[in-house]
Amino acid sequence: MILFHCGYNIERRGETYVARSSDGDNHKFELSSKNMLRILNAINALWLSASQIHASDSDEDTLVAPRWLREWLNSSTDFVDLDTAYRRGAC
């Protein structure tokens, strides 16, 4: 079963939820977590950050966003494990 939230498809793979953009982009950025609420909050944080970046000339360090997101903006990867970020206090 695939759920949809704010432009992201969320599917369950074993015990883990994985969110990917549903815009048809070939970029394979994924968010993963065993906690559905953590996935939903991460998607919301992505949208909030996008609106902040669009609205001003702020840099990543001044965003009102979780640390995992600010770190990802400084050094983007194709995959963010939100459970690992949570364990190190970055959520």
C-alpha positions as CSV (number, residue, x, y, z in Angstrom):
1,M,0.0,0.0,0.0
2,I,1.3,3.4,-0.9
3,L,0.2,6.6,1.0
4,F,0.5,10.1,-0.3
5,H,1.5,13.1,1.8
6,C,2.5,16.6,0.5
7,G,4.0,15.4,-2.8
8,Y,5.6,12.3,-1.4
9,N,4.7,8.6,-1.8
10,I,5.2,6.7,1.3
11,E,5.4,2.9,1.2
12,R,6.3,0.2,3.7
13,R,9.3,-2.0,3.0
14,G,9.4,-4.6,5.7
15,E,9.4,-2.7,9.0
16,T,10.5,0.6,7.5
17,Y,8.5,3.4,5.8
18,V,10.2,5.0,2.8
19,A,9.1,8.3,1.3
20,R,10.0,9.4,-2.2
21,S,8.9,12.4,-4.2
22,S,6.0,11.7,-6.4
23,D,6.8,14.5,-9.0
24,G,8.3,12.1,-11.5
25,D,11.8,13.4,-11.0
26,N,14.5,10.8,-11.7
27,H,16.3,11.9,-8.6
28,K,16.0,9.1,-6.1
29,F,16.1,11.0,-2.8
30,E,14.5,8.9,0.0
31,L,13.6,9.4,3.6
32,S,13.3,6.3,5.8
33,S,12.1,5.5,9.3
34,K,10.3,2.8,11.2
35,N,8.1,5.5,12.6
36,M,5.4,6.9,10.3
37,L,5.0,10.1,12.3
38,R,8.7,10.8,11.9
39,I,8.4,10.4,8.1
40,L,5.4,12.8,8.0
41,N,7.2,15.4,10.1
42,A,10.3,15.2,7.9
43,I,8.2,15.8,4.8
44,N,6.6,18.8,6.5
45,A,10.0,20.1,7.5
46,L,11.2,19.8,3.8
47,W,8.2,21.9,2.7
48,L,8.7,24.5,5.5
49,S,12.3,24.9,4.7
50,A,11.6,25.3,1.0
51,S,9.2,28.1,1.8
52,Q,11.8,29.8,4.0
53,I,14.5,29.5,1.4
54,H,12.2,30.9,-1.3
55,A,11.1,33.8,0.9
56,S,14.5,35.1,1.8
57,D,18.2,34.9,1.2
58,S,18.8,32.9,4.3
59,D,21.4,30.2,4.5
60,E,21.1,26.7,5.9
61,D,22.3,27.7,9.4
62,T,19.5,30.2,10.0
63,L,16.6,28.0,8.9
64,V,14.0,26.9,11.4
65,A,14.5,23.2,10.6
66,P,15.7,20.0,12.2
67,R,19.4,19.5,12.3
68,W,19.3,16.5,9.9
69,L,17.8,18.8,7.3
70,R,20.3,21.6,7.7
71,E,23.1,19.0,7.5
72,W,21.5,17.5,4.4
73,L,21.3,21.0,2.7
74,N,25.0,21.5,3.4
75,S,25.9,18.0,2.0
76,S,23.0,16.4,0.2
77,T,22.8,12.6,-0.2
78,D,20.2,10.4,-1.9
79,F,19.1,8.9,1.4
80,V,18.3,10.1,4.9
81,D,17.8,7.6,7.7
82,L,15.6,9.5,10.1
83,D,16.0,6.9,12.8
84,T,19.7,7.3,12.9
85,A,19.3,11.1,12.9
86,Y,16.9,10.8,15.8
87,R,19.3,8.6,17.8
88,R,22.0,11.2,17.5
89,G,19.6,14.1,18.4
90,A,19.2,15.6,15.0
91,C,15.4,15.5,14.6
